[in-house]
Amino acid sequence: MFGAVAQTDDDAWFEQLMREHERPVLRTSLRLLGRLEDAQDAAQEVFLKLYRNRGKFTAESDIRPWLYRVTVNVCRDLARKRRRPVAELDENDAPVDELREERIDLEQRRALVAEALALLPAQEREAIVLREIEDLDTAEVAAILGSTPGTVRSQISKGRARLQAIVTRLARGKS
C-alpha cells in the first residue's frame, strides 16, 4: 500500500503517513519519555528516519511495527543523551490495595498513572505502553523490543505490580 505511493510521489506518501501515524508516535513517545518537549523531539526524529528509509517499504509493508520499533529506539537514545533520572522502587516495595475510585476522579487517576509510568524501569514501561496502551499483541511487542513473548509477559507482569505500588504511593502523597 505505502510502497506504491512512495515510489510515485514521496511527498504525498510521507504526508499520508504523517497524518495517519503522527499521533500514535507522539503519544507513545510521551508515555515513554514523560515530557512533551522530549516526545516532540523523538517524534520528529522518528519521521526523519522514516523519510530517509522510505525506499525500503513495499506495497505489502505494514509500517506500524517498524514505526514502533524506531520510536522505542529513538526514545531510548534520547533518554540516554539527556540522562533523565528515573526513580525505581526498592525490591521490598509491594503492591497495596487499589485506589478508592470515589476519592480520585478520572483526570487525577490519569495524571497519577502517567506520573507512575514515567517512574517504571524503561523495559517495563516500553512493554506496558506497547501492549496495554497501544494495544499491540505480545508477539508484535516482542519483535519491536527485540525480545521474546515470555520476556514481554514477564516485564508486563512486573511492571503492573510496580505501577500499582507507585500509583498508590503517589496517591497517598497527594491526599
Backbone as a chain_set.jsonl record, in Angstrom:
{"seq": "MFGAVAQTDDDAWFEQLMREHERPVLRTSLRLLGRLEDAQDAAQEVFLKLYRNRGKFTAESDIRPWLYRVTVNVCRDLARKRRRPVAELDENDAPVDELREERIDLEQRRALVAEALALLPAQEREAIVLREIEDLDTAEVAAILGSTPGTVRSQISKGRARLQAIVTRLARGKS", "coords": {"N": [[0.826, -1.19, 0.0], [1.789, 1.38, 0.97], [4.307, 1.471, -0.208], [3.894, 1.569, -2.978], [2.84, 4.112, -3.279], [4.999, 5.53, -2.289], [6.93, 5.177, -4.238], [5.931, 6.573, -6.394], [5.232, 9.174, -5.58], [6.887, 10.735, -3.337], [6.448, 12.87, -1.503], [3.625, 12.979, -1.17], [3.178, 10.4, -0.16], [4.643, 10.498, 2.219], [3.308, 12.584, 3.583], [0.775, 11.388, 3.898], [1.428, 9.232, 5.612], [2.353, 10.672, 7.821], [-0.005, 11.984, 8.64], [-1.558, 9.745, 9.358], [-0.041, 8.456, 11.355], [1.183, 10.213, 13.121], [0.034, 11.042, 15.603], [-0.139, 8.537, 17.139], [2.649, 7.947, 17.302], [3.669, 10.213, 18.631], [2.17, 10.075, 21.006], [3.035, 7.602, 22.057], [5.761, 8.175, 22.374], [5.585, 10.219, 24.271], [4.558, 8.811, 26.443], [6.674, 7.101, 26.924], [8.809, 8.801, 27.463], [7.886, 10.867, 29.099], [7.871, 13.663, 29.015], [6.587, 16.374, 27.195], [8.101, 18.015, 25.435], [10.384, 16.437, 24.968], [9.131, 14.231, 23.827], [8.093, 15.339, 21.473], [10.483, 15.967, 20.157], [11.466, 13.38, 19.824], [9.457, 12.222, 18.193], [9.745, 13.755, 15.902], [12.304, 12.943, 15.094], [11.768, 10.234, 14.58], [10.102, 10.404, 12.308], [11.843, 11.622, 10.54], [13.682, 9.543, 10.204], [11.972, 7.695, 9.018], [11.427, 8.999, 6.599], [13.972, 9.048, 5.463], [14.335, 6.341, 5.054], [12.419, 5.56, 3.266], [12.465, 4.19, 0.82], [12.694, 1.529, 1.453], [10.306, 0.309, 1.898], [7.563, -1.653, 0.785], [4.647, -2.258, -1.275], [3.272, -4.126, 0.18], [4.097, -3.767, 2.739], [3.732, -3.538, 6.258], [3.781, -0.837, 8.065], [3.525, -0.12, 10.712], [4.76, -1.832, 12.842], [7.481, -1.267, 12.329], [7.553, 1.519, 12.749], [6.902, 1.653, 15.515], [9.076, 0.229, 16.608], [11.228, 1.867, 15.858], [10.423, 4.189, 17.18], [10.586, 3.41, 19.897], [13.362, 2.894, 20.04], [14.44, 5.43, 19.387], [13.439, 6.902, 21.535], [14.755, 5.627, 23.65], [17.424, 6.313, 23.04], [17.29, 9.116, 23.198], [16.567, 9.498, 25.89], [18.834, 8.475, 27.1], [20.807, 10.257, 26.152], [19.952, 12.652, 27.281], [20.02, 12.042, 29.853], [17.991, 11.669, 31.824], [16.987, 11.245, 35.082], [15.556, 8.304, 36.415], [13.354, 7.285, 38.765], [13.241, 4.365, 40.71], [11.459, 1.644, 42.24], [12.185, 0.18, 45.417], [13.212, -3.206, 45.897], [11.783, -4.239, 47.958], [9.358, -2.942, 48.067], [5.944, -3.435, 47.898], [2.929, -4.222, 46.091], [-0.096, -2.521, 46.978], [-3.453, -2.116, 48.303], [-6.023, -1.341, 45.902], [-6.672, 1.927, 44.504], [-9.174, 4.022, 45.911], [-11.836, 4.545, 43.963], [-13.851, 6.422, 44.239], [-12.68, 8.593, 45.486], [-10.848, 9.746, 43.833], [-10.926, 11.46, 40.883], [-11.343, 10.843, 37.308], [-9.438, 12.322, 35.716], [-7.453, 12.918, 37.593], [-6.631, 10.337, 38.2], [-5.621, 9.53, 35.728], [-3.465, 11.313, 35.505], [-1.936, 10.478, 37.691], [-1.311, 7.862, 36.886], [0.156, 8.379, 34.561], [2.331, 9.749, 35.667], [3.327, 7.74, 37.335], [3.938, 5.798, 35.434], [6.122, 6.957, 34.185], [8.013, 6.507, 36.099], [8.625, 3.857, 36.057], [10.974, 1.181, 35.365], [12.729, 1.341, 32.248], [12.422, -0.879, 30.402], [10.142, -2.233, 31.348], [8.268, -0.171, 31.205], [8.231, 0.33, 28.407], [7.251, -2.152, 27.44], [4.697, -2.235, 28.662], [3.485, 0.123, 27.662], [3.426, -0.383, 24.865], [1.988, -2.842, 24.733], [-0.309, -2.695, 26.478], [-1.345, -0.09, 26.242], [-0.993, 0.872, 23.599], [-2.056, -1.309, 22.427], [-0.912, -3.478, 21.027], [-0.224, -6.838, 19.961], [1.301, -9.458, 21.959], [3.364, -10.823, 20.6], [4.037, -8.947, 18.591], [4.983, -6.856, 20.195], [7.197, -8.101, 21.348], [8.777, -8.496, 19.05], [9.245, -5.829, 18.29], [10.669, -4.888, 20.501], [12.834, -6.501, 20.402], [12.861, -8.921, 21.772], [11.552, -11.779, 23.583], [8.284, -13.346, 23.526], [7.708, -14.449, 26.077], [9.435, -13.038, 27.784], [8.425, -10.473, 27.435], [5.832, -10.805, 28.516], [6.57, -11.273, 31.174], [7.84, -8.831, 31.802], [5.65, -7.129, 31.607], [3.997, -8.121, 33.628], [5.58, -7.702, 35.971], [5.856, -4.958, 35.688], [3.193, -4.048, 35.925], [2.659, -4.665, 38.63], [4.567, -3.019, 39.906], [3.702, -0.565, 38.92], [1.167, -0.323, 40.098], [1.913, -0.166, 42.808], [3.425, 2.198, 42.793], [1.521, 4.098, 41.925], [-0.267, 3.967, 44.064], [1.385, 4.852, 46.143], [1.976, 7.461, 45.249], [-0.602, 8.554, 45.212], [-1.26, 8.543, 47.902], [0.534, 10.413, 48.821], [-0.511, 12.706, 47.732], [-2.915, 13.096, 48.876]], "CA": [[0.0, 0.0, 0.0], [2.579, 2.592, 1.063], [5.438, 1.407, -1.124], [3.471, 2.014, -4.303], [2.742, 5.56, -3.203], [6.35, 6.057, -2.072], [7.688, 5.15, -5.47], [5.398, 7.524, -7.356], [5.184, 10.536, -5.054], [7.426, 10.695, -1.983], [5.83, 13.86, -0.625], [2.255, 12.549, -0.862], [3.313, 9.217, 0.681], [5.091, 10.921, 3.54], [2.208, 13.336, 4.196], [-0.245, 10.417, 4.291], [1.928, 8.534, 6.795], [2.37, 11.63, 8.934], [-1.389, 12.149, 9.108], [-2.041, 8.507, 9.969], [0.761, 7.911, 12.45], [1.795, 11.237, 13.957], [-0.496, 10.994, 16.974], [0.346, 7.373, 17.89], [4.09, 8.066, 17.565], [3.834, 11.228, 19.671], [1.58, 9.541, 22.237], [3.946, 6.575, 22.559], [6.968, 8.879, 22.82], [5.264, 10.926, 25.513], [4.437, 7.821, 27.512], [7.983, 6.522, 27.213], [9.751, 9.816, 27.929], [7.281, 11.615, 30.19], [7.89, 15.116, 28.807], [6.085, 16.705, 25.863], [9.192, 18.515, 24.587], [11.187, 15.282, 24.574], [8.303, 13.406, 22.934], [8.053, 16.01, 20.176], [11.793, 15.758, 19.542], [11.541, 11.968, 19.428], [8.557, 12.006, 17.05], [10.38, 14.381, 14.737], [13.397, 12.059, 14.688], [11.165, 9.027, 14.009], [9.637, 10.678, 10.952], [13.035, 11.836, 9.712], [14.189, 8.21, 9.876], [11.029, 7.119, 8.069], [11.628, 9.632, 5.302], [15.263, 8.586, 4.937], [14.243, 4.914, 4.726], [11.172, 5.364, 2.517], [12.658, 3.255, -0.282], [12.721, 0.157, 1.957], [8.957, -0.204, 2.1], [6.877, -2.121, -0.413], [3.192, -2.135, -1.227], [2.757, -5.064, 1.175], [4.681, -3.468, 4.05], [2.975, -2.993, 7.387], [4.758, 0.096, 8.604], [3.334, 0.072, 12.154], [5.819, -2.404, 13.688], [8.722, -0.529, 12.097], [7.427, 2.809, 13.427], [7.0, 1.452, 16.96], [10.448, -0.171, 16.928], [12.045, 3.076, 15.738], [10.001, 5.09, 18.254], [11.197, 2.927, 21.143], [14.809, 3.103, 19.971], [14.712, 6.867, 19.452], [13.174, 7.322, 22.916], [15.868, 5.125, 24.467], [18.6, 7.137, 22.751], [17.065, 10.465, 23.714], [16.63, 9.435, 27.351], [20.244, 8.264, 27.441], [21.529, 11.507, 25.882], [19.535, 13.709, 28.202], [20.281, 11.498, 31.188], [16.89, 11.952, 32.738], [16.952, 10.228, 36.121], [14.301, 7.585, 36.573], [13.273, 6.676, 40.094], [12.725, 2.999, 40.698], [11.055, 1.131, 43.54], [13.002, -0.828, 46.085], [12.707, -4.563, 45.723], [10.895, -4.552, 49.08], [8.055, -2.308, 47.888], [4.954, -4.408, 47.433], [1.659, -3.6, 45.72], [-1.076, -2.403, 48.055], [-4.842, -2.064, 47.843], [-6.339, -0.432, 44.794], [-7.167, 3.258, 44.895], [-10.628, 4.15, 46.015], [-12.24, 5.336, 42.795], [-14.727, 7.539, 44.6], [-11.891, 9.711, 46.001], [-9.993, 10.342, 42.809], [-11.644, 11.493, 39.61], [-10.671, 10.26, 36.156], [-8.258, 13.084, 35.32], [-6.423, 12.722, 38.611], [-6.108, 8.978, 38.035], [-4.781, 9.534, 34.525], [-2.226, 12.015, 35.825], [-1.161, 9.597, 38.563], [-0.789, 6.743, 36.096], [1.203, 8.917, 33.694], [3.485, 10.021, 36.524], [3.851, 6.437, 37.769], [4.512, 5.147, 34.257], [7.44, 7.551, 33.971], [8.923, 6.022, 37.136], [8.945, 2.443, 35.831], [12.18, 0.904, 34.568], [12.451, 1.535, 30.816], [11.938, -2.09, 29.726], [8.759, -2.478, 31.767], [7.447, 0.919, 30.652], [8.079, 0.088, 26.979], [6.363, -3.303, 27.238], [3.331, -1.859, 29.053], [2.955, 1.115, 26.718], [3.127, -1.014, 23.576], [0.987, -3.912, 24.848], [-1.542, -2.318, 27.168], [-1.877, 1.209, 25.833], [-1.064, 0.894, 22.134], [-2.859, -2.484, 22.098], [-0.247, -4.406, 20.123], [-0.201, -8.165, 20.581], [2.557, -9.774, 22.636], [4.382, -11.164, 19.602], [4.478, -7.696, 17.981], [5.784, -6.138, 21.179], [8.473, -8.817, 21.441], [9.552, -8.189, 17.844], [9.633, -4.422, 18.356], [11.661, -4.705, 21.557], [13.934, -7.44, 20.221], [12.754, -9.787, 22.929], [10.686, -12.941, 23.368], [6.962, -13.151, 24.138], [7.775, -14.769, 27.505], [10.083, -11.916, 28.468], [7.465, -9.366, 27.4], [4.795, -11.1, 29.518], [7.19, -11.083, 32.484], [8.018, -7.391, 32.009], [4.326, -6.539, 31.828], [3.549, -8.543, 34.953], [6.363, -6.942, 36.959], [5.525, -3.548, 35.516], [1.862, -3.794, 36.505], [2.785, -4.668, 40.095], [5.28, -1.794, 40.291], [2.838, 0.568, 38.591], [0.141, -0.237, 41.144], [2.554, 0.308, 44.032], [3.804, 3.602, 42.601], [0.291, 4.898, 41.909], [-0.78, 4.015, 45.436], [2.285, 5.708, 46.915], [1.772, 8.835, 44.803], [-1.94, 8.984, 45.633], [-1.19, 8.823, 49.348], [1.288, 11.659, 48.997], [-1.287, 13.849, 47.232], [-4.188, 13.165, 49.604]], "C": [[0.869, 1.251, 0.0], [3.711, 2.617, 0.062], [5.084, 1.915, -2.508], [3.368, 3.532, -4.336], [4.135, 6.16, -3.094], [7.126, 6.128, -3.374], [7.188, 6.193, -6.47], [5.434, 8.967, -6.852], [5.596, 10.536, -3.589], [6.714, 11.657, -1.039], [4.412, 13.46, -0.228], [2.275, 11.349, 0.076], [3.667, 9.625, 2.103], [3.992, 11.693, 4.27], [1.107, 12.401, 4.693], [0.183, 9.68, 5.562], [1.96, 9.444, 8.017], [0.963, 11.803, 9.506], [-1.859, 10.917, 9.874], [-1.315, 8.133, 11.252], [1.379, 8.946, 13.387], [1.318, 11.154, 15.409], [-0.038, 9.754, 17.735], [1.842, 7.447, 18.217], [4.332, 9.077, 18.684], [3.324, 10.719, 21.016], [2.506, 8.495, 22.866], [5.221, 7.216, 23.093], [6.727, 9.588, 24.142], [5.175, 9.948, 26.676], [5.781, 7.197, 27.88], [8.936, 7.535, 27.844], [9.208, 10.692, 29.058], [7.258, 13.127, 30.052], [7.493, 15.417, 27.376], [7.21, 17.172, 24.941], [10.062, 17.365, 24.081], [10.423, 14.414, 23.578], [8.219, 14.027, 21.544], [9.372, 15.856, 19.432], [11.914, 14.33, 19.021], [10.673, 11.709, 18.2], [9.156, 12.597, 15.777], [11.499, 13.483, 14.206], [12.866, 10.772, 14.044], [10.751, 9.284, 12.562], [10.785, 11.058, 10.008], [13.623, 10.49, 9.277], [13.272, 7.529, 8.86], [11.262, 7.689, 6.675], [12.929, 9.149, 4.649], [15.198, 7.13, 4.454], [13.035, 4.571, 3.862], [11.307, 4.335, 1.401], [12.627, 1.794, 0.142], [11.344, -0.477, 2.065], [8.32, -0.573, 0.771], [5.375, -1.937, -0.235], [2.598, -3.025, -0.141], [3.231, -4.75, 2.591], [3.641, -2.976, 5.044], [3.963, -2.116, 8.145], [4.655, 0.259, 10.117], [4.427, -0.552, 13.009], [7.152, -1.662, 13.547], [8.676, 0.803, 12.847], [7.555, 2.66, 14.94], [8.422, 1.084, 17.37], [11.366, 1.059, 16.889], [11.695, 4.059, 16.858], [10.642, 4.683, 19.572], [12.701, 3.194, 21.14], [15.189, 4.574, 20.067], [14.494, 7.369, 20.88], [14.282, 6.847, 23.854], [17.096, 6.007, 24.287], [18.459, 8.532, 23.351], [17.154, 10.485, 25.235], [18.079, 9.28, 27.813], [21.043, 9.56, 27.256], [21.209, 12.576, 26.914], [19.702, 13.303, 29.647], [19.219, 11.912, 32.19], [16.881, 10.87, 33.808], [15.566, 9.602, 36.21], [14.325, 6.924, 37.939], [12.684, 5.282, 39.968], [12.358, 2.608, 42.12], [12.125, 0.237, 44.127], [12.408, -2.186, 45.815], [11.698, -4.916, 46.81], [9.527, -3.903, 48.965], [7.088, -3.313, 47.301], [3.68, -3.678, 47.043], [0.707, -3.571, 46.913], [-2.462, -2.298, 47.456], [-5.05, -1.049, 46.739], [-6.848, 0.908, 45.334], [-8.681, 3.252, 44.995], [-11.103, 5.105, 44.929], [-13.09, 6.541, 43.165], [-13.943, 8.756, 45.085], [-11.09, 10.425, 44.934], [-10.729, 10.315, 41.48], [-10.748, 11.006, 38.466], [-9.402, 11.01, 35.77], [-7.124, 12.927, 36.327], [-5.803, 11.338, 38.474], [-5.206, 8.892, 36.809], [-3.438, 10.197, 34.799], [-1.339, 11.154, 36.727], [-0.534, 8.449, 37.781], [0.337, 7.221, 35.181], [2.479, 9.186, 34.497], [4.143, 8.707, 36.964], [4.525, 5.71, 36.614], [5.924, 5.662, 33.991], [8.466, 7.038, 34.98], [9.28, 4.548, 36.979], [10.3, 2.303, 35.142], [11.809, 0.911, 33.081], [11.874, 0.301, 30.142], [10.494, -2.396, 30.085], [7.829, -1.419, 31.182], [7.195, 0.693, 29.165], [7.1, -1.048, 26.715], [4.914, -2.943, 27.565], [2.723, -0.877, 28.066], [2.553, 0.444, 25.409], [1.999, -2.031, 23.679], [-0.344, -3.4, 25.374], [-2.164, -1.015, 26.658], [-2.019, 1.293, 24.313], [-1.773, -0.34, 21.581], [-2.245, -3.379, 21.018], [-0.265, -5.785, 20.772], [1.206, -8.469, 21.096], [3.675, -10.1, 21.648], [4.923, -9.908, 18.911], [5.387, -6.917, 18.928], [7.166, -6.785, 21.299], [9.364, -8.498, 20.24], [10.075, -6.756, 17.878], [10.763, -4.211, 19.358], [12.86, -5.634, 21.42], [14.01, -8.439, 21.356], [11.943, -11.027, 22.575], [9.325, -12.653, 23.989], [6.959, -13.438, 25.645], [8.386, -13.637, 28.308], [9.131, -10.723, 28.52], [6.372, -9.59, 28.445], [5.334, -10.879, 30.931], [7.368, -9.592, 32.795], [6.685, -6.711, 32.294], [3.819, -6.885, 33.221], [4.273, -7.772, 36.053], [6.0, -5.463, 36.904], [4.176, -3.181, 36.106], [1.935, -3.714, 38.03], [3.483, -3.398, 40.57], [4.409, -0.565, 40.058], [1.778, 0.756, 39.667], [0.733, 0.311, 42.439], [2.915, 1.787, 43.929], [2.57, 4.496, 42.631], [-0.256, 5.047, 43.319], [0.064, 4.955, 46.289], [2.083, 7.179, 46.534], [0.431, 9.38, 45.262], [-1.952, 9.326, 47.106], [-0.484, 10.146, 49.596], [0.5, 12.889, 48.585], [-2.615, 14.006, 47.96], [-4.148, 14.238, 50.658]], "O": [[0.712, 2.105, -0.873], [4.044, 3.677, -0.467], [5.878, 2.61, -3.142], [3.766, 4.164, -5.314], [4.429, 7.175, -3.726], [7.904, 7.059, -3.581], [7.96, 6.649, -7.313], [5.65, 9.887, -7.641], [4.76, 10.36, -2.703], [6.411, 11.3, 0.1], [4.04, 13.592, 0.938], [1.475, 11.282, 1.01], [3.064, 9.153, 3.067], [3.773, 11.471, 5.461], [0.567, 12.597, 5.782], [-0.615, 9.524, 6.486], [1.628, 9.018, 9.123], [0.774, 11.771, 10.722], [-2.489, 11.041, 10.924], [-1.919, 7.548, 12.151], [2.038, 8.574, 14.358], [2.13, 11.193, 16.334], [0.414, 9.88, 18.873], [2.252, 7.045, 19.307], [5.124, 8.815, 19.59], [3.972, 10.911, 22.045], [2.73, 8.51, 24.076], [5.707, 6.832, 24.158], [7.576, 9.556, 25.032], [5.664, 10.232, 27.77], [5.993, 6.81, 29.029], [9.775, 7.17, 28.667], [9.973, 11.2, 29.876], [6.678, 13.809, 30.896], [7.999, 14.792, 26.444], [7.264, 16.763, 23.781], [10.43, 17.327, 22.907], [10.995, 13.922, 22.606], [8.269, 13.311, 20.543], [9.384, 15.64, 18.22], [12.403, 14.101, 17.914], [11.113, 11.042, 17.264], [9.075, 11.997, 14.706], [11.62, 13.29, 12.996], [13.443, 10.278, 13.076], [11.023, 8.464, 11.686], [10.693, 10.831, 8.801], [14.014, 10.321, 8.122], [13.749, 6.861, 7.943], [11.291, 6.951, 5.691], [12.976, 8.878, 3.449], [15.932, 6.743, 3.544], [12.673, 3.401, 3.745], [10.327, 3.666, 1.074], [12.541, 0.908, -0.708], [11.232, -1.68, 2.301], [8.513, 0.106, -0.238], [4.904, -1.516, 0.821], [1.536, -2.716, 0.4], [2.806, -5.405, 3.543], [2.799, -2.132, 4.737], [4.879, -2.622, 8.793], [5.602, 0.729, 10.747], [4.991, 0.148, 13.85], [7.861, -1.456, 14.532], [9.646, 1.178, 13.506], [8.241, 3.455, 15.582], [8.918, 1.58, 18.382], [12.182, 1.258, 17.788], [12.587, 4.694, 17.422], [11.183, 5.528, 20.286], [13.249, 3.669, 22.135], [16.151, 4.926, 20.75], [15.28, 8.174, 21.379], [14.699, 7.582, 24.749], [17.734, 6.402, 25.263], [19.401, 9.061, 23.941], [17.753, 11.395, 25.808], [18.492, 9.887, 28.801], [21.86, 9.915, 28.106], [22.089, 13.311, 27.361], [19.545, 14.118, 30.556], [19.52, 12.435, 33.263], [16.776, 9.688, 33.48], [14.546, 10.283, 36.096], [15.198, 6.109, 38.235], [11.742, 5.058, 39.208], [12.88, 3.168, 43.084], [12.887, -0.393, 43.393], [11.216, -2.299, 45.53], [10.852, -5.788, 46.613], [8.613, -4.279, 49.698], [7.396, -3.97, 46.306], [3.376, -2.625, 47.602], [0.705, -4.477, 47.746], [-2.627, -2.382, 46.239], [-4.351, -0.04, 46.653], [-7.372, 1.005, 46.443], [-9.369, 2.556, 44.248], [-10.817, 6.302, 44.96], [-13.053, 7.564, 42.482], [-14.489, 9.859, 45.096], [-10.698, 11.578, 45.11], [-11.113, 9.246, 41.006], [-9.55, 10.788, 38.647], [-8.377, 10.376, 35.517], [-5.96, 12.816, 35.941], [-4.59, 11.182, 38.615], [-4.154, 8.255, 36.849], [-2.396, 9.7, 34.373], [-0.123, 11.109, 36.541], [0.631, 8.107, 37.989], [1.356, 6.545, 35.042], [3.58, 8.878, 34.04], [5.368, 8.587, 36.962], [5.566, 5.079, 36.795], [6.812, 4.897, 33.616], [9.669, 7.129, 34.734], [10.146, 4.043, 37.693], [10.726, 3.202, 34.418], [10.699, 0.528, 32.711], [10.919, 0.419, 29.374], [9.706, -2.778, 29.22], [6.733, -1.735, 30.72], [6.064, 0.847, 28.704], [6.219, -0.925, 25.864], [4.003, -3.308, 26.823], [1.566, -1.028, 27.674], [1.457, 0.681, 24.901], [1.137, -2.081, 22.803], [-1.39, -3.649, 24.775], [-3.387, -0.871, 26.651], [-3.049, 1.735, 23.805], [-2.058, -0.403, 20.385], [-2.958, -3.961, 20.2], [-0.317, -5.893, 21.997], [2.175, -7.815, 20.711], [4.817, -9.688, 21.851], [6.125, -9.805, 18.669], [6.422, -6.388, 18.522], [8.18, -6.089, 21.345], [10.562, -8.259, 20.395], [11.229, -6.508, 17.529], [11.698, -3.454, 19.101], [13.795, -5.569, 22.219], [15.093, -8.763, 21.842], [11.68, -11.29, 21.401], [9.217, -11.811, 24.88], [6.282, -12.746, 26.404], [7.907, -13.313, 29.395], [9.045, -10.041, 29.541], [6.023, -8.667, 29.181], [4.625, -10.353, 31.788], [7.086, -9.145, 33.907], [6.61, -5.814, 33.133], [3.27, -6.029, 33.913], [3.635, -7.248, 36.966], [5.855, -4.804, 37.933], [4.028, -2.124, 36.718], [1.355, -2.819, 38.644], [3.039, -2.768, 41.53], [4.375, 0.353, 40.877], [1.523, 1.88, 40.099], [0.122, 1.156, 43.094], [2.727, 2.54, 44.884], [2.572, 5.537, 43.288], [-0.663, 6.138, 43.719], [-0.468, 5.754, 47.061], [2.027, 8.044, 47.409], [0.334, 10.542, 45.658], [-2.588, 10.297, 47.516], [-0.868, 10.907, 50.484], [0.8, 13.996, 49.031], [-3.361, 14.948, 47.691], [-5.132, 14.44, 51.371]]}, "num_chains": 1, "name": "protein.A"}
